[in-house]
Amino acid sequence: MSLQEKLDAYKAEFVKKMPPEKIAIMHRATDDLRRSGILDRVLQPGASAPSFSLPNTRGEIVSSSDLLSRGPLVLTFYRGVW
């Protein structure tokens, strides 16, 4: 199964479990973001992200350049509890 197929399956299951009013809120928020013009300012596929330093889970400052020196870097963003 491809990643896209896995994501599509996950989304289908997620939507089945969520109340319709919550799904509507998420769709409105997504539409609001698109209308804001944010997509004109995001990095495009294949673009390099600027260097940065952020705290890790232990509060230690970690730089992207240090991490990249060890190999590919994957970022995840945790929005927090909804």
C-alpha positions as a Markdown table, in Angstrom:
| # | Residue | x | y | z |
|---|---|---|---|---|
| 1 | Met | 0.0 | 0.0 | 0.0 |
| 2 | Ser | 1.4 | 3.4 | -1.0 |
| 3 | Leu | 1.7 | 6.2 | 1.5 |
| 4 | Gln | -1.1 | 8.1 | -0.2 |
| 5 | Glu | -3.3 | 5.0 | 0.0 |
| 6 | Lys | -2.5 | 4.7 | 3.7 |
| 7 | Leu | -3.3 | 8.4 | 4.3 |
| 8 | Asp | -6.6 | 8.1 | 2.4 |
| 9 | Ala | -7.6 | 5.1 | 4.4 |
| 10 | Tyr | -6.7 | 6.8 | 7.7 |
| 11 | Lys | -8.7 | 9.9 | 6.7 |
| 12 | Ala | -11.7 | 7.8 | 5.8 |
| 13 | Glu | -11.7 | 6.0 | 9.2 |
| 14 | Phe | -11.1 | 9.3 | 11.0 |
| 15 | Val | -14.1 | 11.0 | 9.3 |
| 16 | Lys | -16.3 | 8.0 | 10.2 |
| 17 | Lys | -15.5 | 8.4 | 13.9 |
| 18 | Met | -15.9 | 12.2 | 14.1 |
| 19 | Pro | -19.2 | 14.0 | 14.7 |
| 20 | Pro | -20.2 | 15.9 | 11.5 |
| 21 | Glu | -20.1 | 19.3 | 13.3 |
| 22 | Lys | -16.4 | 18.7 | 14.2 |
| 23 | Ile | -15.6 | 17.8 | 10.6 |
| 24 | Ala | -17.4 | 21.0 | 9.5 |
| 25 | Ile | -15.2 | 23.0 | 11.8 |
| 26 | Met | -12.0 | 21.4 | 10.4 |
| 27 | His | -13.1 | 22.1 | 6.8 |
| 28 | Arg | -13.9 | 25.7 | 7.7 |
| 29 | Ala | -10.5 | 26.2 | 9.3 |
| 30 | Thr | -8.8 | 24.6 | 6.3 |
| 31 | Asp | -10.8 | 26.9 | 3.9 |
| 32 | Asp | -9.9 | 29.9 | 6.0 |
| 33 | Leu | -6.2 | 29.1 | 5.8 |
| 34 | Arg | -6.4 | 28.7 | 2.1 |
| 35 | Arg | -8.2 | 32.0 | 1.7 |
| 36 | Ser | -5.6 | 33.7 | 3.9 |
| 37 | Gly | -2.9 | 33.4 | 1.2 |
| 38 | Ile | -0.7 | 31.2 | 3.4 |
| 39 | Leu | -0.1 | 28.8 | 0.5 |
| 40 | Asp | 1.7 | 31.5 | -1.4 |
| 41 | Arg | 4.3 | 31.7 | 1.4 |
| 42 | Val | 5.0 | 28.1 | 2.2 |
| 43 | Leu | 8.1 | 26.2 | 1.0 |
| 44 | Gln | 7.5 | 24.3 | -2.2 |
| 45 | Pro | 8.4 | 20.6 | -2.6 |
| 46 | Gly | 12.1 | 20.3 | -3.1 |
| 47 | Ala | 12.9 | 23.7 | -1.5 |
| 48 | Ser | 15.4 | 23.9 | 1.4 |
| 49 | Ala | 14.2 | 25.1 | 4.7 |
| 50 | Pro | 16.1 | 27.9 | 6.4 |
| 51 | Ser | 18.5 | 27.0 | 9.2 |
| 52 | Phe | 16.9 | 27.1 | 12.7 |
| 53 | Ser | 17.4 | 26.2 | 16.3 |
| 54 | Leu | 14.6 | 24.9 | 18.5 |
| 55 | Pro | 14.3 | 23.2 | 21.9 |
| 56 | Asn | 13.9 | 19.4 | 21.8 |
| 57 | Thr | 11.7 | 17.4 | 24.2 |
| 58 | Arg | 14.2 | 17.9 | 27.0 |
| 59 | Gly | 14.4 | 21.7 | 26.5 |
| 60 | Glu | 17.9 | 21.5 | 24.9 |
| 61 | Ile | 18.5 | 23.8 | 21.9 |
| 62 | Val | 19.2 | 21.8 | 18.8 |
| 63 | Ser | 20.2 | 23.3 | 15.4 |
| 64 | Ser | 19.0 | 22.0 | 12.1 |
| 65 | Ser | 22.5 | 22.2 | 10.7 |
| 66 | Asp | 23.8 | 19.9 | 13.4 |
| 67 | Leu | 21.1 | 17.4 | 12.7 |
| 68 | Leu | 21.5 | 17.6 | 9.0 |
| 69 | Ser | 25.2 | 16.9 | 9.4 |
| 70 | Arg | 24.2 | 13.4 | 10.6 |
| 71 | Gly | 21.8 | 12.7 | 7.7 |
| 72 | Pro | 18.3 | 13.5 | 6.4 |
| 73 | Leu | 16.0 | 15.5 | 8.8 |
| 74 | Val | 12.3 | 15.0 | 9.3 |
| 75 | Leu | 10.3 | 17.6 | 11.2 |
| 76 | Thr | 7.0 | 17.0 | 12.9 |
| 77 | Phe | 4.8 | 19.7 | 14.5 |
| 78 | Tyr | 2.6 | 18.9 | 17.4 |
| 79 | Arg | -0.2 | 21.4 | 17.7 |
| 80 | Gly | -1.2 | 20.2 | 21.1 |
| 81 | Val | -4.5 | 18.9 | 22.5 |
| 82 | Trp | -7.5 | 19.9 | 20.5 |
